[in-house]
Amino acid sequence: MLYRLTPGLVLRSPWRPYFPRGGERVLVVKAPQVFPPSHPTTRLCLELLTETLSGNSHAWVLDVGCGSGILALAAAALGAPFCVGVDLNRQAAEVSRDNAWLNGLADRLRVVQGSTEAIKVKFRLLVANLPVKVQLEKVEELTRLAGPGASLILSGFRDTQEEELRCAYEAAGWRSRRRLTVDEWAIELPPEGSFTWAAWLLVRED
C-alpha cells in the first residue's frame, strides 16, 4: 500500500518500502480493510487539515471516529503538539495506538476507546469524518469540545445530505469557511443519490 495523501505527505504500509523525496513526510500505517485511509473523504479531510495547520500548527487536535488514526497521525506529523483520537471500536483504537508507535508519535497522540463524552478538555481543531446520521447526533457534543475560535473539519457525507447538517451547525454557532467536493466513480448511483462527497471547514463564532 502506497498513497500520496497530499503533496508533502505519503502513506505506506509497513511492508512497502519508499524513499522520500525532498521535504516529504512518510507515515507508516497498518490499516485493516474496515478502516481504509485512501477513502475520498479522508483525502478531503487531509487537504483541509493541511491548510488549517499550516497557519496554526500549535493547535490541539481531536479526531472523532479515528479509525486507523490517519487524520490524527497527519496532524501530529504536521506539527500539532497534542492530538487525541477517539473511537468506539476497540480494533480501531488498538490500530491507531500501534500506528502512533510505528511513526514515533506516541508522545503527541493519545488514543481513547470510547465516547467523546469521556473527554473534558477543549480543542482548537476538531476533525470528524463520520456518516451524516452520526454527524447530526454529534453537533452538540463537538460544539462542547470546541475551544474559543476553534475550527471544525467535517466529512463523510454526500452533497445531497448537506442541508440538514448545515442548518444544525449554523444553529450551534458555526459558520462555513471552506467547502471541498470530490466525485467517486461507481457503476450504480449510490443510495444517497449522488456520486459527490463533500467536506467542510467550519469556524466557531465566539
MDAnalysis code that builds the backbone (N, CA, C; Angstrom):
import MDAnalysis as mda
import numpy as np

u = mda.Universe.empty(618, n_residues=206, atom_resindex=np.repeat(np.arange(206), 3), trajectory=True)
u.add_TopologyAttr("name", ["N", "CA", "C"] * 206)
u.add_TopologyAttr("resid", np.arange(1, 207))
u.add_TopologyAttr("resname", ["MET", "LEU", "TYR", "ARG", "LEU", "THR", "PRO", "GLY", "LEU", "VAL", "LEU", "ARG", "SER", "PRO", "TRP", "ARG", "PRO", "TYR", "PHE", "PRO", "ARG", "GLY", "GLY", "GLU", "ARG", "VAL", "LEU", "VAL", "VAL", "LYS", "ALA", "PRO", "GLN", "VAL", "PHE", "PRO", "PRO", "SER", "HIS", "PRO", "THR", "THR", "ARG", "LEU", "CYS", "LEU", "GLU", "LEU", "LEU", "THR", "GLU", "THR", "LEU", "SER", "GLY", "ASN", "SER", "HIS", "ALA", "TRP", "VAL", "LEU", "ASP", "VAL", "GLY", "CYS", "GLY", "SER", "GLY", "ILE", "LEU", "ALA", "LEU", "ALA", "ALA", "ALA", "ALA", "LEU", "GLY", "ALA", "PRO", "PHE", "CYS", "VAL", "GLY", "VAL", "ASP", "LEU", "ASN", "ARG", "GLN", "ALA", "ALA", "GLU", "VAL", "SER", "ARG", "ASP", "ASN", "ALA", "TRP", "LEU", "ASN", "GLY", "LEU", "ALA", "ASP", "ARG", "LEU", "ARG", "VAL", "VAL", "GLN", "GLY", "SER", "THR", "GLU", "ALA", "ILE", "LYS", "VAL", "LYS", "PHE", "ARG", "LEU", "LEU", "VAL", "ALA", "ASN", "LEU", "PRO", "VAL", "LYS", "VAL", "GLN", "LEU", "GLU", "LYS", "VAL", "GLU", "GLU", "LEU", "THR", "ARG", "LEU", "ALA", "GLY", "PRO", "GLY", "ALA", "SER", "LEU", "ILE", "LEU", "SER", "GLY", "PHE", "ARG", "ASP", "THR", "GLN", "GLU", "GLU", "GLU", "LEU", "ARG", "CYS", "ALA", "TYR", "GLU", "ALA", "ALA", "GLY", "TRP", "ARG", "SER", "ARG", "ARG", "ARG", "LEU", "THR", "VAL", "ASP", "GLU", "TRP", "ALA", "ILE", "GLU", "LEU", "PRO", "PRO", "GLU", "GLY", "SER", "PHE", "THR", "TRP", "ALA", "ALA", "TRP", "LEU", "LEU", "VAL", "ARG", "GLU", "ASP"])
u.atoms.positions = np.array([
    [0.837, -1.184, 0.000],
    [0.000, 0.000, 0.000],
    [0.879, 1.243, 0.000],
    [0.647, 2.130, -0.963],
    [1.383, 3.387, -1.049],
    [0.446, 4.444, -1.616],
    [0.207, 5.506, -0.853],
    [-0.664, 6.585, -1.291],
    [0.021, 7.920, -1.044],
    [-0.102, 8.809, -2.023],
    [0.315, 10.195, -1.803],
    [-0.931, 10.939, -1.344],
    [-1.001, 11.219, -0.055],
    [-2.198, 11.808, 0.516],
    [-2.293, 13.302, 0.237],
    [-1.171, 13.994, 0.343],
    [-1.067, 15.407, -0.003],
    [0.284, 15.568, -0.699],
    [0.567, 16.729, -1.304],
    [1.858, 16.883, -1.984],
    [3.067, 16.578, -1.113],
    [2.972, 16.782, 0.205],
    [4.131, 16.544, 1.061],
    [3.984, 15.394, 2.029],
    [2.900, 14.606, 1.889],
    [2.621, 13.544, 2.850],
    [2.316, 12.244, 2.115],
    [3.123, 11.222, 2.401],
    [2.983, 9.913, 1.752],
    [2.643, 8.873, 2.808],
    [1.716, 8.001, 2.468],
    [1.306, 6.922, 3.362],
    [1.758, 5.593, 2.778],
    [2.412, 4.772, 3.598],
    [2.802, 3.445, 3.127],
    [2.516, 2.407, 4.195],
    [2.338, 1.173, 3.773],
    [2.172, 0.067, 4.706],
    [3.542, -0.343, 5.238],
    [3.606, -1.056, 6.368],
    [4.900, -1.416, 6.956],
    [5.789, -2.248, 6.040],
    [5.195, -3.009, 5.145],
    [5.975, -3.896, 4.265],
    [6.251, -3.285, 2.894],
    [5.888, -2.009, 2.695],
    [6.072, -1.368, 1.388],
    [7.175, -0.321, 1.502],
    [8.379, -0.589, 0.973],
    [9.467, 0.396, 1.084],
    [9.197, 1.633, 0.231],
    [9.648, 2.768, 0.718],
    [9.539, 4.006, -0.045],
    [10.617, 4.964, 0.445],
    [11.311, 5.579, -0.489],
    [12.363, 6.529, -0.147],
    [11.841, 7.942, -0.398],
    [11.644, 8.722, 0.655],
    [11.041, 10.044, 0.495],
    [11.908, 10.985, -0.321],
    [11.228, 11.827, -1.089],
    [11.907, 12.884, -1.827],
    [12.002, 14.116, -0.937],
    [12.696, 15.105, -1.415],
    [12.971, 16.279, -0.595],
    [11.740, 16.880, 0.050],
    [11.737, 16.971, 1.366],
    [10.653, 17.613, 2.093],
    [9.449, 16.745, 2.378],
    [9.402, 15.523, 1.857],
    [8.254, 14.656, 2.082],
    [8.271, 14.055, 3.488],
    [7.093, 13.881, 4.052],
    [6.934, 13.153, 5.306],
    [6.219, 11.838, 4.982],
    [6.760, 10.725, 5.488],
    [6.174, 9.407, 5.233],
    [5.551, 8.883, 6.517],
    [4.285, 8.499, 6.446],
    [3.610, 7.858, 7.564],
    [3.471, 6.370, 7.273],
    [3.871, 5.549, 8.220],
    [3.740, 4.096, 8.096],
    [2.474, 3.695, 8.838],
    [1.524, 3.091, 8.110],
    [0.208, 2.840, 8.693],
    [-0.247, 1.416, 8.436],
    [-0.586, 0.734, 9.517],
    [-1.317, -0.524, 9.419],
    [-2.791, -0.165, 9.335],
    [-3.458, -0.610, 8.271],
    [-4.845, -0.201, 8.069],
    [-5.698, -1.397, 7.668],
    [-6.450, -1.982, 8.596],
    [-7.388, -3.034, 8.224],
    [-8.388, -2.529, 7.196],
    [-8.942, -3.426, 6.421],
    [-9.840, -3.061, 5.333],
    [-11.039, -2.251, 5.818],
    [-11.441, -2.474, 7.072],
    [-12.612, -1.754, 7.574],
    [-12.314, -0.289, 7.885],
    [-11.038, 0.095, 7.910],
    [-10.671, 1.492, 8.164],
    [-9.764, 1.993, 7.039],
    [-10.245, 2.043, 5.781],
    [-9.358, 2.383, 4.663],
    [-8.926, 3.847, 4.683],
    [-7.624, 4.120, 4.725],
    [-7.156, 5.504, 4.758],
    [-7.195, 6.191, 3.402],
    [-7.498, 5.429, 2.345],
    [-7.485, 6.005, 0.999],
    [-8.863, 6.492, 0.551],
    [-9.860, 6.445, 1.408],
    [-11.214, 6.851, 1.021],
    [-11.228, 8.325, 0.607],
    [-12.059, 8.694, -0.373],
    [-12.104, 10.092, -0.822],
    [-12.344, 11.097, 0.300],
    [-13.166, 10.736, 1.285],
    [-13.427, 11.689, 2.372],
    [-12.196, 11.892, 3.250],
    [-11.365, 10.849, 3.382],
    [-10.113, 11.005, 4.129],
    [-9.210, 12.005, 3.430],
    [-9.128, 11.905, 2.122],
    [-8.282, 12.830, 1.358],
    [-8.793, 14.273, 1.457],
    [-10.114, 14.438, 1.412],
    [-10.676, 15.777, 1.572],
    [-10.334, 16.351, 2.946],
    [-10.494, 15.530, 3.980],
    [-10.153, 15.983, 5.337],
    [-8.676, 16.335, 5.453],
    [-7.824, 15.524, 4.843],
    [-6.383, 15.785, 4.899],
    [-6.025, 17.099, 4.217],
    [-6.685, 17.403, 3.125],
    [-6.411, 18.675, 2.443],
    [-6.780, 19.854, 3.339],
    [-7.951, 19.779, 3.961],
    [-8.368, 20.857, 4.859],
    [-7.503, 20.907, 6.114],
    [-7.113, 19.748, 6.611],
    [-6.249, 19.679, 7.793],
    [-4.901, 20.327, 7.519],
    [-4.320, 20.019, 6.367],
    [-3.025, 20.586, 5.999],
    [-3.109, 22.105, 5.878],
    [-4.159, 22.589, 5.225],
    [-4.345, 24.035, 5.078],
    [-4.501, 24.720, 6.437],
    [-5.299, 24.123, 7.301],
    [-5.596, 24.742, 8.591],
    [-4.371, 24.772, 9.493],
    [-3.634, 23.669, 9.542],
    [-2.463, 23.604, 10.418],
    [-1.281, 24.399, 9.882],
    [-1.284, 24.711, 8.594],
    [-0.169, 25.486, 8.042],
    [-0.096, 26.870, 8.676],
    [-1.229, 27.365, 9.146],
    [-1.230, 28.668, 9.807],
    [-1.475, 28.593, 11.294],
    [-1.570, 27.362, 11.825],
    [-1.893, 27.216, 13.247],
    [-1.379, 25.874, 13.746],
    [-0.077, 25.648, 13.624],
    [0.496, 24.340, 13.940],
    [0.533, 24.047, 15.436],
    [0.182, 25.035, 16.284],
    [0.199, 24.818, 17.731],
    [-1.163, 24.372, 18.267],
    [-2.123, 24.138, 17.377],
    [-3.464, 23.766, 17.813],
    [-3.503, 22.363, 18.407],
    [-4.285, 22.199, 19.461],
    [-4.617, 20.865, 19.951],
    [-5.695, 20.301, 19.033],
    [-5.562, 19.026, 18.655],
    [-6.418, 18.430, 17.622],
    [-7.159, 17.219, 18.179],
    [-8.450, 17.127, 17.884],
    [-9.273, 15.973, 18.243],
    [-9.808, 15.330, 16.973],
    [-9.562, 14.025, 16.815],
    [-10.055, 13.243, 15.676],
    [-11.139, 12.299, 16.195],
    [-12.387, 12.576, 15.831],
    [-13.534, 11.807, 16.328],
    [-13.888, 10.712, 15.328],
    [-13.901, 9.456, 15.814],
    [-14.086, 8.318, 14.915],
    [-12.806, 8.088, 14.138],
    [-11.695, 7.893, 14.865],
    [-10.360, 7.981, 14.253],
    [-10.007, 6.817, 13.327],
    [-10.709, 5.668, 13.416],
    [-10.396, 4.555, 12.519],
    [-8.958, 4.100, 12.673],
    [-8.189, 4.135, 11.590],
    [-6.777, 3.736, 11.647],
    [-5.883, 4.843, 12.188],
    [-6.464, 6.009, 12.467],
    [-5.711, 7.107, 13.070],
    [-5.035, 8.040, 12.094],
    [-5.329, 7.914, 10.796],
    [-4.565, 8.650, 9.797],
    [-4.687, 10.164, 9.961],
    [-5.866, 10.676, 10.319],
    [-6.012, 12.127, 10.432],
    [-5.269, 12.671, 11.650],
    [-5.374, 11.974, 12.773],
    [-4.628, 12.398, 13.961],
    [-3.127, 12.258, 13.747],
    [-2.706, 11.183, 13.078],
    [-1.284, 10.997, 12.765],
    [-0.772, 12.125, 11.878],
    [-1.562, 12.465, 10.861],
    [-1.158, 13.543, 9.959],
    [-1.041, 14.860, 10.715],
    [-1.991, 15.126, 11.619],
    [-1.934, 16.362, 12.404],
    [-0.663, 16.416, 13.244],
    [-0.329, 15.301, 13.896],
    [0.896, 15.256, 14.700],
    [2.131, 15.421, 13.825],
    [2.129, 14.772, 12.654],
    [3.264, 14.875, 11.738],
    [3.426, 16.295, 11.209],
    [2.320, 17.028, 11.102],
    [2.358, 18.401, 10.613],
    [2.705, 19.403, 11.714],
    [2.919, 18.911, 12.930],
    [3.410, 19.787, 13.986],
    [2.481, 20.041, 15.147],
    [1.250, 19.540, 15.103],
    [0.339, 19.749, 16.232],
    [0.935, 19.121, 17.491],
    [1.032, 19.860, 18.589],
    [1.744, 19.360, 19.770],
    [0.984, 18.324, 20.575],
    [-0.350, 18.302, 20.457],
    [-1.154, 17.370, 21.248],
    [-2.379, 16.977, 20.438],
    [-2.519, 15.682, 20.175],
    [-3.632, 15.166, 19.385],
    [-4.304, 14.026, 20.140],
    [-5.608, 13.930, 19.999],
    [-6.371, 12.834, 20.590],
    [-7.220, 12.203, 19.498],
    [-7.153, 10.876, 19.397],
    [-8.041, 10.126, 18.526],
    [-9.004, 9.336, 19.386],
    [-10.274, 9.373, 19.056],
    [-11.275, 8.653, 19.846],
    [-12.145, 7.816, 18.916],
    [-12.415, 6.580, 19.324],
    [-13.255, 5.686, 18.527],
    [-13.931, 4.688, 19.462],
    [-15.185, 4.381, 19.167],
    [-15.913, 3.387, 19.955],
    [-15.402, 1.974, 19.709],
    [-14.828, 1.753, 18.534],
    [-14.398, 0.418, 18.123],
    [-13.047, 0.064, 18.746],
    [-12.988, -1.070, 19.436],
    [-11.747, -1.471, 20.112],
    [-10.620, -1.700, 19.121],
    [-10.920, -2.358, 17.984],
    [-9.877, -2.624, 16.994],
    [-9.318, -1.322, 16.433],
    [-10.200, -0.356, 16.182],
    [-9.738, 0.941, 15.669],
    [-8.782, 1.604, 16.655],
    [-9.137, 1.593, 17.929],
    [-8.275, 2.213, 18.938],
    [-6.921, 1.518, 19.013],
    [-6.919, 0.191, 18.950],
    [-5.659, -0.554, 19.009],
    [-4.787, -0.263, 17.790],
    [-5.401, -0.237, 16.608],
    [-4.653, 0.048, 15.382],
    [-4.081, 1.463, 15.424],
    [-4.867, 2.425, 15.894],
    [-4.390, 3.805, 15.977],
    [-3.204, 3.924, 16.928],
    [-3.270, 3.235, 18.062],
    [-2.137, 3.257, 19.000],
    [-0.892, 2.646, 18.363],
    [-1.072, 1.507, 17.694],
    [0.067, 0.866, 17.021],
    [0.687, 1.802, 15.991],
    [-0.160, 2.498, 15.231],
    [0.350, 3.398, 14.201],
    [1.079, 4.596, 14.805],
    [0.617, 5.064, 15.951],
    [1.328, 6.154, 16.629],
    [2.735, 5.711, 17.025],
    [2.872, 4.502, 17.557],
    [4.194, 3.980, 17.920],
    [5.058, 3.749, 16.692],
    [4.463, 3.215, 15.625],
    [5.222, 2.951, 14.396],
    [5.881, 4.213, 13.854],
    [5.216, 5.349, 14.046],
    [5.697, 6.607, 13.481],
    [6.401, 7.501, 14.495],
    [6.648, 6.977, 15.691],
    [7.329, 7.778, 16.705],
    [6.528, 8.972, 17.170],
    [5.188, 8.852, 17.141],
    [4.327, 9.977, 17.503],
    [3.501, 9.707, 18.760],
    [3.826, 8.633, 19.471],
    [3.027, 8.265, 20.643],
    [3.099, 9.315, 21.750],
    [4.140, 10.138, 21.745],
    [4.245, 11.177, 22.773],
    [3.298, 12.343, 22.513],
    [2.813, 12.462, 21.277],
    [1.922, 13.572, 20.940],
    [0.519, 13.135, 20.554],
    [0.298, 11.827, 20.451],
    [-1.010, 11.319, 20.046],
    [-1.526, 10.331, 21.082],
    [-2.622, 10.676, 21.713],
    [-3.297, 9.793, 22.655],
    [-4.550, 9.226, 21.989],
    [-4.823, 7.954, 22.236],
    [-5.985, 7.300, 21.638],
    [-6.921, 6.836, 22.746],
    [-8.194, 7.178, 22.608],
    [-9.215, 6.825, 23.591],
    [-10.216, 5.885, 22.942],
    [-10.431, 4.721, 23.555],
    [-11.522, 3.863, 23.102],
    [-12.755, 4.211, 23.919],
    [-13.781, 4.666, 23.249],
    [-14.992, 5.050, 23.954],
    [-15.650, 6.238, 23.286],
    [-16.461, 6.932, 24.038],
    [-17.236, 8.052, 23.516],
    [-16.551, 9.382, 23.820],
    [-16.888, 10.389, 23.055],
    [-16.352, 11.730, 23.300],
    [-16.826, 12.298, 24.633],
    [-17.896, 11.734, 25.198],
    [-18.389, 12.221, 26.485],
    [-17.341, 12.074, 27.589],
    [-16.371, 11.172, 27.383],
    [-15.320, 10.967, 28.386],
    [-14.245, 12.046, 28.323],
    [-14.260, 12.870, 27.294],
    [-13.222, 13.890, 27.099],
    [-13.691, 15.215, 27.689],
    [-12.847, 15.820, 28.504],
    [-13.234, 17.045, 29.211],
    [-12.478, 18.285, 28.740],
    [-11.344, 18.116, 28.055],
    [-10.582, 19.282, 27.598],
    [-11.165, 19.812, 26.296],
    [-10.787, 21.028, 25.938],
    [-11.264, 21.643, 24.701],
    [-10.127, 21.704, 23.683],
    [-10.507, 21.748, 22.402],
    [-9.544, 21.672, 21.309],
    [-9.718, 22.859, 20.375],
    [-8.617, 23.206, 19.723],
    [-8.647, 24.318, 18.764],
    [-9.025, 23.837, 17.366],
    [-8.801, 22.539, 17.100],
    [-9.151, 21.969, 15.798],
    [-9.750, 20.589, 16.021],
    [-10.939, 20.371, 15.480],
    [-11.626, 19.088, 15.582],
    [-11.877, 18.551, 14.183],
    [-11.762, 17.235, 14.036],
    [-11.994, 16.573, 12.752],
    [-12.959, 15.422, 12.988],
    [-13.993, 15.328, 12.165],
    [-14.955, 14.233, 12.288],
    [-15.343, 13.763, 10.889],
    [-14.839, 12.611, 10.503],
    [-15.160, 12.009, 9.207],
    [-16.115, 10.849, 9.492],
    [-17.401, 11.166, 9.522],
    [-18.421, 10.239, 10.009],
    [-19.656, 10.278, 9.109],
    [-20.449, 9.207, 9.095],
    [-21.703, 9.227, 8.334],
    [-22.610, 10.358, 8.814],
    [-23.450, 10.837, 7.912],
    [-24.238, 12.035, 8.214],
    [-25.159, 11.828, 9.411],
    [-25.698, 10.638, 9.601],
    [-26.572, 10.388, 10.751],
    [-25.812, 10.600, 12.059],
    [-24.577, 10.102, 12.115],
    [-23.751, 10.283, 13.312],
    [-23.356, 11.752, 13.458],
    [-23.060, 12.399, 12.335],
    [-22.717, 13.823, 12.382],
    [-23.829, 14.634, 13.043],
    [-25.062, 14.351, 12.659],
    [-26.189, 15.095, 13.223],
    [-26.323, 14.856, 14.726],
    [-26.010, 13.652, 15.157],
    [-26.082, 13.331, 16.584],
    [-24.959, 14.002, 17.377],
    [-23.879, 14.379, 16.704],
    [-22.680, 14.876, 17.380],
    [-22.556, 16.402, 17.392],
    [-23.514, 17.113, 16.841],
    [-23.385, 18.573, 16.741],
    [-23.159, 19.209, 18.112],
    [-24.013, 18.901, 19.059],
    [-23.899, 19.500, 20.396],
    [-22.605, 19.079, 21.081],
    [-22.235, 17.810, 20.925],
    [-21.045, 17.294, 21.601],
    [-19.765, 17.908, 21.031],
    [-19.670, 18.019, 19.710],
    [-18.480, 18.620, 19.112],
    [-18.386, 20.105, 19.458],
    [-19.523, 20.756, 19.539],
    [-19.528, 22.166, 19.934],
    [-19.034, 22.315, 21.375],
    [-19.412, 21.392, 22.254],
    [-18.933, 21.417, 23.645],
    [-17.420, 21.292, 23.726],
    [-16.837, 20.502, 22.838],
    [-15.402, 20.222, 22.881],
    [-14.560, 21.272, 22.160],
    [-15.215, 22.231, 21.536],
    [-14.505, 23.258, 20.766],
    [-14.157, 24.451, 21.643],
    [-12.882, 24.819, 21.639],
    [-12.459, 25.990, 22.377],
    [-12.804, 27.272, 21.634],
    [-12.567, 28.432, 22.247],
    [-12.835, 29.710, 21.583],
    [-12.073, 29.819, 20.258],
    [-12.759, 30.249, 19.220],
    [-12.133, 30.405, 17.917],
    [-11.754, 29.110, 17.241],
    [-12.358, 28.000, 17.655],
    [-11.993, 26.688, 17.116],
    [-12.422, 26.527, 15.663],
    [-11.745, 25.597, 14.994],
    [-12.107, 25.191, 13.637],
    [-12.562, 23.740, 13.671],
    [-13.458, 23.389, 12.750],
    [-14.026, 22.044, 12.703],
    [-14.048, 21.559, 11.260],
    [-13.433, 20.407, 11.023],
    [-13.426, 19.785, 9.696],
    [-14.394, 18.612, 9.717],
    [-15.341, 18.613, 8.793],
    [-16.351, 17.563, 8.723],
    [-16.367, 16.927, 7.345],
    [-16.537, 15.608, 7.292],
    [-16.792, 14.914, 6.036],
    [-17.457, 13.579, 6.361],
    [-17.672, 12.778, 5.308],
    [-18.367, 11.507, 5.470],
    [-19.770, 11.540, 4.899],
    [-20.113, 12.621, 4.197],
    [-21.467, 12.783, 3.670],
    [-21.411, 13.222, 2.206],
    [-22.499, 12.962, 1.496],
    [-22.634, 13.374, 0.093],
    [-23.184, 14.803, 0.018],
    [-23.057, 15.385, -1.159],
    [-23.557, 16.750, -1.323],
    [-25.078, 16.826, -1.192],
    [-25.765, 15.709, -1.408],
    [-27.221, 15.682, -1.255],
    [-27.652, 15.649, 0.211],
    [-26.698, 15.470, 1.126],
    [-27.018, 15.349, 2.552],
    [-26.594, 16.581, 3.355],
    [-26.166, 17.619, 2.687],
    [-25.552, 18.747, 3.385],
    [-26.529, 19.681, 4.086],
    [-27.709, 19.872, 3.538],
    [-28.563, 20.963, 4.000],
    [-28.957, 20.829, 5.472],
    [-29.415, 19.653, 5.887],
    [-29.827, 19.467, 7.280],
    [-28.645, 19.669, 8.224],
    [-27.481, 19.171, 7.823],
    [-26.290, 19.317, 8.653],
    [-25.861, 20.779, 8.740],
    [-25.948, 21.482, 7.628],
    [-25.585, 22.902, 7.616],
    [-26.479, 23.697, 8.576],
    [-27.762, 23.442, 8.535],
    [-28.694, 24.155, 9.419],
    [-28.384, 23.879, 10.886],
    [-28.045, 22.624, 11.197],
    [-27.751, 22.243, 12.581],
    [-26.505, 22.959, 13.095],
    [-25.476, 23.057, 12.269],
    [-24.242, 23.708, 12.719],
    [-24.376, 25.226, 12.761],
    [-25.121, 25.790, 11.850],
    [-25.358, 27.235, 11.922],
    [-26.106, 27.590, 13.203],
    [-27.071, 26.756, 13.578],
    [-27.830, 26.999, 14.805],
    [-26.949, 26.872, 16.046],
    [-25.878, 26.069, 15.942],
    [-24.960, 25.869, 17.068],
    [-23.846, 26.912, 17.106],
    [-23.877, 27.877, 16.181],
    [-22.907, 28.968, 16.227],
    [-21.676, 28.786, 15.362],
    [-21.762, 27.940, 14.337],
    [-20.643, 27.734, 13.418],
    [-20.946, 28.394, 12.080],
    [-19.885, 28.804, 11.397],
    [-20.067, 29.329, 10.041],
    [-19.055, 28.681, 9.100],
    [-19.411, 28.617, 7.845],
    [-18.582, 27.933, 6.850],
    [-17.434, 28.822, 6.384],
    [-16.245, 28.227, 6.318],
    [-15.091, 28.939, 5.770],
    [-14.636, 28.332, 4.446],
    [-14.784, 27.009, 4.291],
    [-14.296, 26.356, 3.069],
    [-15.097, 25.086, 2.840],
    [-15.313, 24.756, 1.570],
    [-16.028, 23.541, 1.184],
    [-15.293, 22.892, 0.029],
    [-15.048, 21.586, 0.138],
    [-14.420, 20.810, -0.921],
    [-15.346, 19.676, -1.333],
    [-15.250, 19.264, -2.586],
    [-16.011, 18.107, -3.056],
    [-15.129, 17.255, -3.954],
    [-15.496, 15.993, -4.065],
    [-14.824, 15.090, -4.992],
    [-15.845, 14.070, -5.472],
    [-15.783, 13.734, -6.745],
    [-16.687, 12.737, -7.310],
    [-16.050, 11.359, -7.236],
    [-16.834, 10.378, -6.820],
    [-16.378, 8.998, -6.725],
    [-17.048, 8.178, -7.817],
    [-16.235, 7.499, -8.614],
    [-16.793, 6.695, -9.697],
    [-17.457, 5.443, -9.135],
    [-18.618, 5.109, -9.678],
    [-19.308, 3.874, -9.301],
    [-20.191, 3.440, -10.458],
    [-20.452, 2.152, -10.544],
    [-21.283, 1.624, -11.628],
    [-22.728, 2.070, -11.458],
    [-23.216, 2.061, -10.224],
    [-24.594, 2.436, -9.939],
    [-24.632, 3.669, -9.047],
    [-25.726, 4.407, -9.161],
    [-25.901, 5.589, -8.328],
    [-26.027, 5.168, -6.863],
    [-25.228, 5.752, -5.963],
    [-25.317, 5.403, -4.542],
    [-26.702, 5.712, -3.971],
    [-27.054, 5.082, -2.840],
    [-28.369, 5.318, -2.228],
    [-28.624, 6.785, -1.891],
    [-27.561, 7.543, -1.644],
    [-27.731, 8.963, -1.311],
    [-28.104, 9.811, -2.520],
    [-28.083, 9.216, -3.717],
    [-28.495, 9.936, -4.913],
    [-27.435, 10.823, -5.524],
    [-26.167, 10.611, -5.171],
    [-25.086, 11.439, -5.705],
    [-23.773, 10.676, -5.660],
    [-22.887, 10.978, -6.619],
    [-21.532, 10.427, -6.618],
    [-20.549, 11.346, -5.877],
    [-21.027, 12.476, -5.392],
    [-20.147, 13.528, -4.887],
    [-20.052, 13.524, -3.364],
    [-18.822, 13.373, -2.861],
    [-18.551, 13.517, -1.432],
    [-18.214, 14.972, -1.137],
    [-18.549, 15.422, 0.061],
    [-18.273, 16.807, 0.454],
    [-17.495, 16.845, 1.767],
    [-16.773, 17.934, 1.975],
    [-16.078, 18.181, 3.244],
    [-16.131, 19.674, 3.527],
    [-16.222, 20.005, 4.797],
    [-16.320, 21.407, 5.207],
    [-15.227, 21.768, 6.199],
    [-14.865, 23.031, 6.181],
    [-14.128, 23.654, 7.275],
    [-15.041, 24.719, 7.867],
    [-15.410, 24.539, 9.137],
    [-16.254, 25.489, 9.843],
    [-15.432, 26.205, 10.914],
    [-15.846, 27.412, 11.267],
    [-15.184, 28.144, 12.348],
    [-16.228, 28.567, 13.368],
    [-15.792, 28.620, 14.605],
    [-16.686, 28.943, 15.720],
    [-16.909, 30.442, 15.785],
    [-18.149, 30.853, 15.910],
    [-18.482, 32.265, 16.062],
    [-18.549, 32.595, 17.545],
    [-17.478, 33.139, 18.091],
    [-17.422, 33.476, 19.522],
    [-17.454, 34.988, 19.708],
])
